[in-house]
Amino acid sequence: MSDQSKSLRPSKFFGPTLGTGLLLLIMSIGLAVLASDNLFGIGLGWFTFLMGIMLVLMGTLQNQSVGNPLFDRARKTRLA
């Protein structure tokens, strides 16, 4: 794969779930600040804020490595 096509790929940490969550967090905070007299807007911003937190947490968990290689190797040698 060429260097140019590698640079066009999104980074491993900033995936679509994390990016969408951050966007929702920023939009909900902006809605609550700019439309502070509108109770419906504040309620909508609150639920959007909760969805943004959920997406950010899902995005960070998605990027975690699965398992510990030292533990997996020790378990395989014990079972063999």
PyMOL Python script that loads the backbone (N, CA, C, O; Angstrom):
from pymol import cmd

cmd.read_pdbstr("""\
ATOM      1  N   MET A   1       0.842  -1.161   0.000  1.00  0.00           N
ATOM      2  CA  MET A   1       0.000   0.000   0.000  1.00  0.00           C
ATOM      3  C   MET A   1       0.896   1.234   0.000  1.00  0.00           C
ATOM      4  O   MET A   1       1.895   1.279   0.718  1.00  0.00           O
ATOM      5  N   SER A   2       0.547   2.216  -0.788  1.00  0.00           N
ATOM      6  CA  SER A   2       1.384   3.398  -0.882  1.00  0.00           C
ATOM      7  C   SER A   2       1.217   4.278   0.349  1.00  0.00           C
ATOM      8  O   SER A   2       0.256   4.141   1.106  1.00  0.00           O
ATOM      9  N   ASP A   3       2.173   5.186   0.533  1.00  0.00           N
ATOM     10  CA  ASP A   3       2.118   6.084   1.685  1.00  0.00           C
ATOM     11  C   ASP A   3       0.935   7.031   1.609  1.00  0.00           C
ATOM     12  O   ASP A   3       0.390   7.427   2.639  1.00  0.00           O
ATOM     13  N   GLN A   4       0.527   7.404   0.385  1.00  0.00           N
ATOM     14  CA  GLN A   4      -0.579   8.337   0.242  1.00  0.00           C
ATOM     15  C   GLN A   4      -1.895   7.695   0.686  1.00  0.00           C
ATOM     16  O   GLN A   4      -2.697   8.350   1.353  1.00  0.00           O
ATOM     17  N   SER A   5      -2.131   6.440   0.334  1.00  0.00           N
ATOM     18  CA  SER A   5      -3.378   5.799   0.730  1.00  0.00           C
ATOM     19  C   SER A   5      -3.409   5.524   2.237  1.00  0.00           C
ATOM     20  O   SER A   5      -4.485   5.513   2.836  1.00  0.00           O
ATOM     21  N   LYS A   6      -2.236   5.301   2.861  1.00  0.00           N
ATOM     22  CA  LYS A   6      -2.196   5.125   4.304  1.00  0.00           C
ATOM     23  C   LYS A   6      -2.561   6.420   5.026  1.00  0.00           C
ATOM     24  O   LYS A   6      -3.195   6.386   6.080  1.00  0.00           O
ATOM     25  N   SER A   7      -2.166   7.550   4.467  1.00  0.00           N
ATOM     26  CA  SER A   7      -2.437   8.820   5.128  1.00  0.00           C
ATOM     27  C   SER A   7      -3.912   9.205   5.032  1.00  0.00           C
ATOM     28  O   SER A   7      -4.379  10.028   5.819  1.00  0.00           O
ATOM     29  N   LEU A   8      -4.651   8.633   4.092  1.00  0.00           N
ATOM     30  CA  LEU A   8      -6.055   8.960   3.947  1.00  0.00           C
ATOM     31  C   LEU A   8      -6.936   8.159   4.890  1.00  0.00           C
ATOM     32  O   LEU A   8      -8.110   8.485   5.063  1.00  0.00           O
ATOM     33  N   ARG A   9      -6.389   7.117   5.503  1.00  0.00           N
ATOM     34  CA  ARG A   9      -7.156   6.323   6.463  1.00  0.00           C
ATOM     35  C   ARG A   9      -7.330   7.070   7.762  1.00  0.00           C
ATOM     36  O   ARG A   9      -6.424   7.791   8.179  1.00  0.00           O
ATOM     37  N   PRO A  10      -8.497   6.917   8.431  1.00  0.00           N
ATOM     38  CA  PRO A  10      -8.633   7.562   9.742  1.00  0.00           C
ATOM     39  C   PRO A  10      -7.720   6.890  10.751  1.00  0.00           C
ATOM     40  O   PRO A  10      -7.361   5.723  10.599  1.00  0.00           O
ATOM     41  N   SER A  11      -7.355   7.626  11.766  1.00  0.00           N
ATOM     42  CA  SER A  11      -6.465   7.061  12.768  1.00  0.00           C
ATOM     43  C   SER A  11      -7.192   5.978  13.567  1.00  0.00           C
ATOM     44  O   SER A  11      -8.422   5.925  13.585  1.00  0.00           O
ATOM     45  N   LYS A  12      -6.427   5.132  14.215  1.00  0.00           N
ATOM     46  CA  LYS A  12      -7.018   4.024  14.971  1.00  0.00           C
ATOM     47  C   LYS A  12      -7.786   4.527  16.188  1.00  0.00           C
ATOM     48  O   LYS A  12      -8.816   3.955  16.547  1.00  0.00           O
ATOM     49  N   PHE A  13      -7.304   5.581  16.820  1.00  0.00           N
ATOM     50  CA  PHE A  13      -7.968   6.038  18.041  1.00  0.00           C
ATOM     51  C   PHE A  13      -9.237   6.829  17.738  1.00  0.00           C
ATOM     52  O   PHE A  13     -10.249   6.660  18.419  1.00  0.00           O
ATOM     53  N   PHE A  14      -9.193   7.670  16.744  1.00  0.00           N
ATOM     54  CA  PHE A  14     -10.320   8.573  16.473  1.00  0.00           C
ATOM     55  C   PHE A  14     -11.234   7.923  15.442  1.00  0.00           C
ATOM     56  O   PHE A  14     -11.254   8.331  14.280  1.00  0.00           O
ATOM     57  N   GLY A  15     -11.983   6.920  15.861  1.00  0.00           N
ATOM     58  CA  GLY A  15     -12.882   6.203  14.974  1.00  0.00           C
ATOM     59  C   GLY A  15     -14.211   6.925  14.799  1.00  0.00           C
ATOM     60  O   GLY A  15     -14.416   7.996  15.370  1.00  0.00           O
ATOM     61  N   PRO A  16     -15.110   6.347  14.015  1.00  0.00           N
ATOM     62  CA  PRO A  16     -16.397   7.014  13.763  1.00  0.00           C
ATOM     63  C   PRO A  16     -17.269   7.114  15.008  1.00  0.00           C
ATOM     64  O   PRO A  16     -18.010   8.087  15.153  1.00  0.00           O
ATOM     65  N   THR A  17     -17.205   6.156  15.894  1.00  0.00           N
ATOM     66  CA  THR A  17     -18.036   6.206  17.093  1.00  0.00           C
ATOM     67  C   THR A  17     -17.568   7.311  18.031  1.00  0.00           C
ATOM     68  O   THR A  17     -18.385   8.075  18.545  1.00  0.00           O
ATOM     69  N   LEU A  18     -16.281   7.400  18.256  1.00  0.00           N
ATOM     70  CA  LEU A  18     -15.729   8.421  19.140  1.00  0.00           C
ATOM     71  C   LEU A  18     -15.936   9.811  18.560  1.00  0.00           C
ATOM     72  O   LEU A  18     -16.269  10.747  19.287  1.00  0.00           O
ATOM     73  N   GLY A  19     -15.741   9.951  17.263  1.00  0.00           N
ATOM     74  CA  GLY A  19     -15.916  11.245  16.614  1.00  0.00           C
ATOM     75  C   GLY A  19     -17.358  11.720  16.666  1.00  0.00           C
ATOM     76  O   GLY A  19     -17.617  12.896  16.921  1.00  0.00           O
ATOM     77  N   THR A  20     -18.294  10.819  16.428  1.00  0.00           N
ATOM     78  CA  THR A  20     -19.708  11.178  16.495  1.00  0.00           C
ATOM     79  C   THR A  20     -20.096  11.559  17.917  1.00  0.00           C
ATOM     80  O   THR A  20     -20.864  12.501  18.113  1.00  0.00           O
ATOM     81  N   GLY A  21     -19.583  10.849  18.903  1.00  0.00           N
ATOM     82  CA  GLY A  21     -19.872  11.167  20.290  1.00  0.00           C
ATOM     83  C   GLY A  21     -19.357  12.538  20.684  1.00  0.00           C
ATOM     84  O   GLY A  21     -20.048  13.292  21.370  1.00  0.00           O
ATOM     85  N   LEU A  22     -18.143  12.865  20.253  1.00  0.00           N
ATOM     86  CA  LEU A  22     -17.606  14.188  20.558  1.00  0.00           C
ATOM     87  C   LEU A  22     -18.421  15.283  19.884  1.00  0.00           C
ATOM     88  O   LEU A  22     -18.649  16.339  20.475  1.00  0.00           O
ATOM     89  N   LEU A  23     -18.859  15.043  18.665  1.00  0.00           N
ATOM     90  CA  LEU A  23     -19.696  16.016  17.962  1.00  0.00           C
ATOM     91  C   LEU A  23     -21.021  16.220  18.696  1.00  0.00           C
ATOM     92  O   LEU A  23     -21.472  17.355  18.851  1.00  0.00           O
ATOM     93  N   LEU A  24     -21.640  15.144  19.143  1.00  0.00           N
ATOM     94  CA  LEU A  24     -22.894  15.268  19.883  1.00  0.00           C
ATOM     95  C   LEU A  24     -22.696  15.998  21.213  1.00  0.00           C
ATOM     96  O   LEU A  24     -23.552  16.785  21.617  1.00  0.00           O
ATOM     97  N   LEU A  25     -21.589  15.748  21.889  1.00  0.00           N
ATOM     98  CA  LEU A  25     -21.313  16.454  23.142  1.00  0.00           C
ATOM     99  C   LEU A  25     -21.179  17.955  22.918  1.00  0.00           C
ATOM    100  O   LEU A  25     -21.746  18.755  23.662  1.00  0.00           O
ATOM    101  N   ILE A  26     -20.432  18.327  21.900  1.00  0.00           N
ATOM    102  CA  ILE A  26     -20.236  19.747  21.615  1.00  0.00           C
ATOM    103  C   ILE A  26     -21.547  20.401  21.201  1.00  0.00           C
ATOM    104  O   ILE A  26     -21.847  21.513  21.635  1.00  0.00           O
ATOM    105  N   MET A  27     -22.329  19.726  20.368  1.00  0.00           N
ATOM    106  CA  MET A  27     -23.607  20.292  19.934  1.00  0.00           C
ATOM    107  C   MET A  27     -24.587  20.430  21.087  1.00  0.00           C
ATOM    108  O   MET A  27     -25.301  21.429  21.167  1.00  0.00           O
ATOM    109  N   SER A  28     -24.638  19.446  21.986  1.00  0.00           N
ATOM    110  CA  SER A  28     -25.585  19.524  23.099  1.00  0.00           C
ATOM    111  C   SER A  28     -25.204  20.626  24.084  1.00  0.00           C
ATOM    112  O   SER A  28     -26.081  21.307  24.614  1.00  0.00           O
ATOM    113  N   ILE A  29     -23.926  20.806  24.331  1.00  0.00           N
ATOM    114  CA  ILE A  29     -23.492  21.885  25.216  1.00  0.00           C
ATOM    115  C   ILE A  29     -23.791  23.233  24.566  1.00  0.00           C
ATOM    116  O   ILE A  29     -24.238  24.161  25.240  1.00  0.00           O
ATOM    117  N   GLY A  30     -23.548  23.342  23.273  1.00  0.00           N
ATOM    118  CA  GLY A  30     -23.874  24.580  22.565  1.00  0.00           C
ATOM    119  C   GLY A  30     -25.361  24.869  22.575  1.00  0.00           C
ATOM    120  O   GLY A  30     -25.763  26.024  22.720  1.00  0.00           O
ATOM    121  N   LEU A  31     -26.187  23.842  22.423  1.00  0.00           N
ATOM    122  CA  LEU A  31     -27.633  24.031  22.468  1.00  0.00           C
ATOM    123  C   LEU A  31     -28.087  24.502  23.836  1.00  0.00           C
ATOM    124  O   LEU A  31     -28.933  25.391  23.935  1.00  0.00           O
ATOM    125  N   ALA A  32     -27.542  23.926  24.884  1.00  0.00           N
ATOM    126  CA  ALA A  32     -27.937  24.324  26.235  1.00  0.00           C
ATOM    127  C   ALA A  32     -27.480  25.744  26.549  1.00  0.00           C
ATOM    128  O   ALA A  32     -28.165  26.461  27.279  1.00  0.00           O
ATOM    129  N   VAL A  33     -26.344  26.161  26.015  1.00  0.00           N
ATOM    130  CA  VAL A  33     -25.843  27.509  26.288  1.00  0.00           C
ATOM    131  C   VAL A  33     -26.598  28.543  25.458  1.00  0.00           C
ATOM    132  O   VAL A  33     -26.990  29.587  25.978  1.00  0.00           O
ATOM    133  N   LEU A  34     -26.806  28.260  24.173  1.00  0.00           N
ATOM    134  CA  LEU A  34     -27.414  29.248  23.285  1.00  0.00           C
ATOM    135  C   LEU A  34     -28.928  29.337  23.430  1.00  0.00           C
ATOM    136  O   LEU A  34     -29.507  30.394  23.178  1.00  0.00           O
ATOM    137  N   ALA A  35     -29.575  28.254  23.830  1.00  0.00           N
ATOM    138  CA  ALA A  35     -31.027  28.260  23.966  1.00  0.00           C
ATOM    139  C   ALA A  35     -31.415  27.961  25.409  1.00  0.00           C
ATOM    140  O   ALA A  35     -32.210  27.060  25.676  1.00  0.00           O
ATOM    141  N   SER A  36     -30.852  28.718  26.325  1.00  0.00           N
ATOM    142  CA  SER A  36     -31.080  28.422  27.738  1.00  0.00           C
ATOM    143  C   SER A  36     -32.494  28.773  28.196  1.00  0.00           C
ATOM    144  O   SER A  36     -32.912  28.313  29.258  1.00  0.00           O
ATOM    145  N   ASP A  37     -33.239  29.565  27.442  1.00  0.00           N
ATOM    146  CA  ASP A  37     -34.605  29.899  27.832  1.00  0.00           C
ATOM    147  C   ASP A  37     -35.625  28.888  27.310  1.00  0.00           C
ATOM    148  O   ASP A  37     -36.795  28.951  27.687  1.00  0.00           O
ATOM    149  N   ASN A  38     -35.213  27.975  26.464  1.00  0.00           N
ATOM    150  CA  ASN A  38     -36.113  26.997  25.863  1.00  0.00           C
ATOM    151  C   ASN A  38     -35.985  25.666  26.612  1.00  0.00           C
ATOM    152  O   ASN A  38     -34.955  24.998  26.520  1.00  0.00           O
ATOM    153  N   LEU A  39     -37.025  25.285  27.350  1.00  0.00           N
ATOM    154  CA  LEU A  39     -36.966  24.048  28.131  1.00  0.00           C
ATOM    155  C   LEU A  39     -36.921  22.809  27.242  1.00  0.00           C
ATOM    156  O   LEU A  39     -36.252  21.832  27.578  1.00  0.00           O
ATOM    157  N   PHE A  40     -37.622  22.838  26.117  1.00  0.00           N
ATOM    158  CA  PHE A  40     -37.568  21.704  25.197  1.00  0.00           C
ATOM    159  C   PHE A  40     -36.157  21.529  24.640  1.00  0.00           C
ATOM    160  O   PHE A  40     -35.684  20.404  24.477  1.00  0.00           O
ATOM    161  N   GLY A  41     -35.491  22.637  24.351  1.00  0.00           N
ATOM    162  CA  GLY A  41     -34.112  22.575  23.854  1.00  0.00           C
ATOM    163  C   GLY A  41     -33.157  22.023  24.889  1.00  0.00           C
ATOM    164  O   GLY A  41     -32.244  21.263  24.563  1.00  0.00           O
ATOM    165  N   ILE A  42     -33.369  22.406  26.140  1.00  0.00           N
ATOM    166  CA  ILE A  42     -32.507  21.884  27.213  1.00  0.00           C
ATOM    167  C   ILE A  42     -32.737  20.387  27.393  1.00  0.00           C
ATOM    168  O   ILE A  42     -31.780  19.637  27.588  1.00  0.00           O
ATOM    169  N   GLY A  43     -33.998  19.937  27.332  1.00  0.00           N
ATOM    170  CA  GLY A  43     -34.288  18.505  27.439  1.00  0.00           C
ATOM    171  C   GLY A  43     -33.704  17.719  26.282  1.00  0.00           C
ATOM    172  O   GLY A  43     -33.147  16.636  26.469  1.00  0.00           O
ATOM    173  N   LEU A  44     -33.835  18.275  25.079  1.00  0.00           N
ATOM    174  CA  LEU A  44     -33.249  17.621  23.905  1.00  0.00           C
ATOM    175  C   LEU A  44     -31.727  17.589  24.008  1.00  0.00           C
ATOM    176  O   LEU A  44     -31.093  16.599  23.642  1.00  0.00           O
ATOM    177  N   GLY A  45     -31.151  18.674  24.508  1.00  0.00           N
ATOM    178  CA  GLY A  45     -29.698  18.715  24.711  1.00  0.00           C
ATOM    179  C   GLY A  45     -29.224  17.718  25.746  1.00  0.00           C
ATOM    180  O   GLY A  45     -28.136  17.157  25.617  1.00  0.00           O
ATOM    181  N   TRP A  46     -30.038  17.488  26.783  1.00  0.00           N
ATOM    182  CA  TRP A  46     -29.674  16.530  27.825  1.00  0.00           C
ATOM    183  C   TRP A  46     -29.596  15.114  27.264  1.00  0.00           C
ATOM    184  O   TRP A  46     -28.635  14.391  27.524  1.00  0.00           O
ATOM    185  N   PHE A  47     -30.614  14.719  26.492  1.00  0.00           N
ATOM    186  CA  PHE A  47     -30.586  13.377  25.909  1.00  0.00           C
ATOM    187  C   PHE A  47     -29.493  13.245  24.857  1.00  0.00           C
ATOM    188  O   PHE A  47     -28.893  12.179  24.720  1.00  0.00           O
ATOM    189  N   THR A  48     -29.232  14.304  24.122  1.00  0.00           N
ATOM    190  CA  THR A  48     -28.132  14.286  23.161  1.00  0.00           C
ATOM    191  C   THR A  48     -26.796  14.171  23.887  1.00  0.00           C
ATOM    192  O   THR A  48     -25.890  13.479  23.422  1.00  0.00           O
ATOM    193  N   PHE A  49     -26.679  14.840  25.013  1.00  0.00           N
ATOM    194  CA  PHE A  49     -25.465  14.751  25.828  1.00  0.00           C
ATOM    195  C   PHE A  49     -25.240  13.321  26.314  1.00  0.00           C
ATOM    196  O   PHE A  49     -24.117  12.817  26.275  1.00  0.00           O
ATOM    197  N   LEU A  50     -26.308  12.672  26.771  1.00  0.00           N
ATOM    198  CA  LEU A  50     -26.180  11.282  27.232  1.00  0.00           C
ATOM    199  C   LEU A  50     -25.795  10.341  26.088  1.00  0.00           C
ATOM    200  O   LEU A  50     -24.984   9.433  26.274  1.00  0.00           O
ATOM    201  N   MET A  51     -26.377  10.560  24.908  1.00  0.00           N
ATOM    202  CA  MET A  51     -26.004   9.726  23.758  1.00  0.00           C
ATOM    203  C   MET A  51     -24.550   9.970  23.366  1.00  0.00           C
ATOM    204  O   MET A  51     -23.846   9.036  22.983  1.00  0.00           O
ATOM    205  N   GLY A  52     -24.097  11.219  23.459  1.00  0.00           N
ATOM    206  CA  GLY A  52     -22.700  11.522  23.148  1.00  0.00           C
ATOM    207  C   GLY A  52     -21.742  10.851  24.104  1.00  0.00           C
ATOM    208  O   GLY A  52     -20.707  10.334  23.684  1.00  0.00           O
ATOM    209  N   ILE A  53     -22.074  10.851  25.397  1.00  0.00           N
ATOM    210  CA  ILE A  53     -21.229  10.164  26.380  1.00  0.00           C
ATOM    211  C   ILE A  53     -21.177   8.671  26.076  1.00  0.00           C
ATOM    212  O   ILE A  53     -20.114   8.055  26.157  1.00  0.00           O
ATOM    213  N   MET A  54     -22.329   8.087  25.724  1.00  0.00           N
ATOM    214  CA  MET A  54     -22.364   6.662  25.409  1.00  0.00           C
ATOM    215  C   MET A  54     -21.481   6.352  24.203  1.00  0.00           C
ATOM    216  O   MET A  54     -20.738   5.371  24.213  1.00  0.00           O
ATOM    217  N   LEU A  55     -21.558   7.182  23.165  1.00  0.00           N
ATOM    218  CA  LEU A  55     -20.759   6.931  21.970  1.00  0.00           C
ATOM    219  C   LEU A  55     -19.269   7.126  22.233  1.00  0.00           C
ATOM    220  O   LEU A  55     -18.445   6.389  21.692  1.00  0.00           O
ATOM    221  N   VAL A  56     -18.918   8.103  23.050  1.00  0.00           N
ATOM    222  CA  VAL A  56     -17.504   8.300  23.384  1.00  0.00           C
ATOM    223  C   VAL A  56     -16.974   7.090  24.151  1.00  0.00           C
ATOM    224  O   VAL A  56     -15.874   6.615  23.868  1.00  0.00           O
ATOM    225  N   LEU A  57     -17.741   6.588  25.113  1.00  0.00           N
ATOM    226  CA  LEU A  57     -17.298   5.417  25.868  1.00  0.00           C
ATOM    227  C   LEU A  57     -17.212   4.182  24.983  1.00  0.00           C
ATOM    228  O   LEU A  57     -16.283   3.386  25.119  1.00  0.00           O
ATOM    229  N   MET A  58     -18.174   4.014  24.076  1.00  0.00           N
ATOM    230  CA  MET A  58     -18.111   2.873  23.154  1.00  0.00           C
ATOM    231  C   MET A  58     -16.898   2.986  22.240  1.00  0.00           C
ATOM    232  O   MET A  58     -16.252   1.982  21.940  1.00  0.00           O
ATOM    233  N   GLY A  59     -16.585   4.199  21.796  1.00  0.00           N
ATOM    234  CA  GLY A  59     -15.428   4.394  20.929  1.00  0.00           C
ATOM    235  C   GLY A  59     -14.115   4.116  21.623  1.00  0.00           C
ATOM    236  O   GLY A  59     -13.195   3.570  21.014  1.00  0.00           O
ATOM    237  N   THR A  60     -14.013   4.490  22.908  1.00  0.00           N
ATOM    238  CA  THR A  60     -12.768   4.210  23.618  1.00  0.00           C
ATOM    239  C   THR A  60     -12.640   2.728  23.945  1.00  0.00           C
ATOM    240  O   THR A  60     -11.535   2.187  23.914  1.00  0.00           O
ATOM    241  N   LEU A  61     -13.750   2.060  24.259  1.00  0.00           N
ATOM    242  CA  LEU A  61     -13.682   0.623  24.522  1.00  0.00           C
ATOM    243  C   LEU A  61     -13.398  -0.170  23.260  1.00  0.00           C
ATOM    244  O   LEU A  61     -12.784  -1.235  23.316  1.00  0.00           O
ATOM    245  N   GLN A  62     -13.838   0.342  22.130  1.00  0.00           N
ATOM    246  CA  GLN A  62     -13.608  -0.345  20.865  1.00  0.00           C
ATOM    247  C   GLN A  62     -12.119  -0.377  20.525  1.00  0.00           C
ATOM    248  O   GLN A  62     -11.658  -1.298  19.852  1.00  0.00           O
ATOM    249  N   ASN A  63     -11.370   0.616  20.983  1.00  0.00           N
ATOM    250  CA  ASN A  63      -9.952   0.706  20.660  1.00  0.00           C
ATOM    251  C   ASN A  63      -9.059   0.010  21.676  1.00  0.00           C
ATOM    252  O   ASN A  63      -7.837   0.033  21.532  1.00  0.00           O
ATOM    253  N   GLN A  64      -9.637  -0.604  22.695  1.00  0.00           N
ATOM    254  CA  GLN A  64      -8.832  -1.307  23.691  1.00  0.00           C
ATOM    255  C   GLN A  64      -8.340  -2.633  23.125  1.00  0.00           C
ATOM    256  O   GLN A  64      -9.031  -3.278  22.336  1.00  0.00           O
ATOM    257  N   SER A  65      -7.151  -3.030  23.532  1.00  0.00           N
ATOM    258  CA  SER A  65      -6.644  -4.326  23.103  1.00  0.00           C
ATOM    259  C   SER A  65      -7.355  -5.424  23.888  1.00  0.00           C
ATOM    260  O   SER A  65      -7.723  -5.237  25.048  1.00  0.00           O
ATOM    261  N   VAL A  66      -7.539  -6.552  23.251  1.00  0.00           N
ATOM    262  CA  VAL A  66      -8.274  -7.650  23.880  1.00  0.00           C
ATOM    263  C   VAL A  66      -7.274  -8.621  24.478  1.00  0.00           C
ATOM    264  O   VAL A  66      -6.469  -9.212  23.758  1.00  0.00           O
ATOM    265  N   GLY A  67      -7.323  -8.787  25.774  1.00  0.00           N
ATOM    266  CA  GLY A  67      -6.478  -9.774  26.440  1.00  0.00           C
ATOM    267  C   GLY A  67      -5.064  -9.298  26.684  1.00  0.00           C
ATOM    268  O   GLY A  67      -4.605  -8.307  26.115  1.00  0.00           O
ATOM    269  N   ASN A  68      -4.402 -10.020  27.529  1.00  0.00           N
ATOM    270  CA  ASN A  68      -3.015  -9.765  27.868  1.00  0.00           C
ATOM    271  C   ASN A  68      -2.188 -10.882  27.246  1.00  0.00           C
ATOM    272  O   ASN A  68      -2.402 -12.048  27.578  1.00  0.00           O
ATOM    273  N   PRO A  69      -1.249 -10.566  26.354  1.00  0.00           N
ATOM    274  CA  PRO A  69      -0.485 -11.639  25.696  1.00  0.00           C
ATOM    275  C   PRO A  69       0.333 -12.484  26.669  1.00  0.00           C
ATOM    276  O   PRO A  69       0.496 -13.682  26.441  1.00  0.00           O
ATOM    277  N   LEU A  70       0.853 -11.893  27.750  1.00  0.00           N
ATOM    278  CA  LEU A  70       1.621 -12.687  28.713  1.00  0.00           C
ATOM    279  C   LEU A  70       0.714 -13.656  29.455  1.00  0.00           C
ATOM    280  O   LEU A  70       1.101 -14.797  29.707  1.00  0.00           O
ATOM    281  N   PHE A  71      -0.482 -13.216  29.804  1.00  0.00           N
ATOM    282  CA  PHE A  71      -1.420 -14.094  30.487  1.00  0.00           C
ATOM    283  C   PHE A  71      -1.869 -15.222  29.564  1.00  0.00           C
ATOM    284  O   PHE A  71      -1.967 -16.371  29.995  1.00  0.00           O
ATOM    285  N   ASP A  72      -2.143 -14.904  28.292  1.00  0.00           N
ATOM    286  CA  ASP A  72      -2.566 -15.936  27.343  1.00  0.00           C
ATOM    287  C   ASP A  72      -1.474 -16.977  27.139  1.00  0.00           C
ATOM    288  O   ASP A  72      -1.768 -18.169  27.051  1.00  0.00           O
ATOM    289  N   ARG A  73      -0.219 -16.544  27.063  1.00  0.00           N
ATOM    290  CA  ARG A  73       0.886 -17.478  26.865  1.00  0.00           C
ATOM    291  C   ARG A  73       1.056 -18.368  28.087  1.00  0.00           C
ATOM    292  O   ARG A  73       1.301 -19.566  27.945  1.00  0.00           O
ATOM    293  N   ALA A  74       0.930 -17.801  29.291  1.00  0.00           N
ATOM    294  CA  ALA A  74       1.072 -18.594  30.519  1.00  0.00           C
ATOM    295  C   ALA A  74      -0.071 -19.596  30.652  1.00  0.00           C
ATOM    296  O   ALA A  74       0.137 -20.716  31.119  1.00  0.00           O
ATOM    297  N   ARG A  75      -1.259 -19.205  30.251  1.00  0.00           N
ATOM    298  CA  ARG A  75      -2.403 -20.107  30.347  1.00  0.00           C
ATOM    299  C   ARG A  75      -2.239 -21.269  29.366  1.00  0.00           C
ATOM    300  O   ARG A  75      -2.588 -22.404  29.692  1.00  0.00           O
ATOM    301  N   LYS A  76      -1.716 -21.002  28.178  1.00  0.00           N
ATOM    302  CA  LYS A  76      -1.538 -22.070  27.185  1.00  0.00           C
ATOM    303  C   LYS A  76      -0.477 -23.062  27.640  1.00  0.00           C
ATOM    304  O   LYS A  76      -0.615 -24.262  27.406  1.00  0.00           O
ATOM    305  N   THR A  77       0.585 -22.576  28.289  1.00  0.00           N
ATOM    306  CA  THR A  77       1.624 -23.492  28.739  1.00  0.00           C
ATOM    307  C   THR A  77       1.155 -24.329  29.923  1.00  0.00           C
ATOM    308  O   THR A  77       1.577 -25.477  30.067  1.00  0.00           O
ATOM    309  N   ARG A  78       0.284 -23.772  30.780  1.00  0.00           N
ATOM    310  CA  ARG A  78      -0.248 -24.539  31.899  1.00  0.00           C
ATOM    311  C   ARG A  78      -1.193 -25.625  31.426  1.00  0.00           C
ATOM    312  O   ARG A  78      -1.199 -26.729  31.972  1.00  0.00           O
ATOM    313  N   LEU A  79      -2.001 -25.317  30.401  1.00  0.00           N
ATOM    314  CA  LEU A  79      -2.976 -26.291  29.927  1.00  0.00           C
ATOM    315  C   LEU A  79      -2.350 -27.398  29.088  1.00  0.00           C
ATOM    316  O   LEU A  79      -2.929 -28.475  28.945  1.00  0.00           O
ATOM    317  N   ALA A  80      -1.188 -27.141  28.543  1.00  0.00           N
ATOM    318  CA  ALA A  80      -0.567 -28.138  27.659  1.00  0.00           C
ATOM    319  C   ALA A  80       0.120 -29.246  28.409  1.00  0.00           C
ATOM    320  O   ALA A  80       0.683 -30.151  27.794  1.00  0.00           O
TER     321      ALA A  80
END
""", "prot")
cmd.dss("prot")
cmd.show_as("cartoon", "prot")
cmd.util.cbc("prot")
cmd.orient("prot")
